[in-house]
């Protein structure tokens, strides 16, 4: 089974154009069976093509959408949130809001139950956590984990743009200083590395590290010259699933499609 996580940047490519065609090309070339999407506007608005539905149709996949922000704060924009694409039937889905809701954007967790060809159900959780503060991310993960705990004894996946930094990706003093400078320039809190460890303590493993990902070799943002790994696919350790491979999709089509590189994992269930 191939699983992809992809932040599609609100359907806007780095050059400012619409990226639905480019995203479709990247996903099709990857051969993904299940895809988690972040930064999704759905639908695009009155009279506009529903990009998510168009993308799903072109790929021959079903889709589910979970709004984290309604159009009320920004009437010019449609609802915004996370989505799932699947080659296999999506039996049910639900959108959960994550606390705390910060002033510059609510965050959420999309839960989707998918019927695998074997007849076995699989639950996918897709999220996009706060991009500024590790303290807020930790609180949002704690909120998300109350939903994920129901599937702790069953195989499921947690994936998306966690905006989290893994300490192993910043092993050198130079890498740490560049990261700290980036935070200071934006008046953001000092970088911290607690969230990935907290996810691990909840019983998960990072698919990229599980297959021996090279130090700092899995960076996903910015796509053109990746500096940091913030997009993850997590597997429950106790569920008997194995990541066979996991890496960013670093190819020209992906660089042209979004400001994030997608991450593709092949998983034995």
C-alpha positions, 0 to 999 in steps of 0.5 A: 500500500502506497500512502502520500501526505501532501500540503497543496498550498491552497491550490496555488503553485509557487509561480502563482498559478493554479496547481490542480493539474500539477498536483494530479501529475505528482500523485499519479506518478507516485502511484499512491493508493491513499493521499492526505492533503493539507491547505485545501480550499473546498469548494473554491467558491460559487461558479468555480470548479471544485478543485478537490472533486476535479483532482479526485476524478482525474485520479480515479479516487474518492475524497473526503474533506474536513473543514478547520476554518469556515468562510465566515472570517474571510468571506472571499474564501471558501472553507479551508482544511484537510482532505483524503483521497482514496482508491478504495471506498471511503466508508465514513469520515469526520472532522474534529477541531483541535484545541487551542484555536489560535487567533491566526487559524484553527487547526483540525483532524480529519478522520476517514475510514477506508475499506481495503481490498482485503475487506479490512477497514483502515482509519486515516487521520490527517492533520495540519498543526500550528506553524509558529509555536511548539507549545501550541503544537503540543496542545493540539497533538494532545487534543488529536491524540484523544481521538487517535487513542480509540484506534491504538490497538488497530492499524491506522495512520497519522499523517500530514503537515505537523510543522514539527522539527525532529532533533535528529535533523539538526545534529550540527551546531550550524544547522541549529543556528540557521534554524534559530535565526529563521525563528528570530527573523519572524519573531517566533519562539525559540525552536523546540523538538518536543513534539516528535518525541511526544508522538513516539511516546504515544506509540508511533514511529516515524516512517521515514526514520523507520526505514533509515532515512539519512540525516537531514535528507528528508526535508520537505519545505520549501520545495525548491530548496528544502531546509526542514522536515515538517511533513510526516507519516506515523505508524502505530508501533504495536499494529504489525505494519512495516514501512518498506520505504519512505521519502519526499517526492523530490522531482521537478513536477513536485517542486513546481506544484507546491511549496511543500514536497509530498512524502510517499511511504510504501507500507506492508499491512 
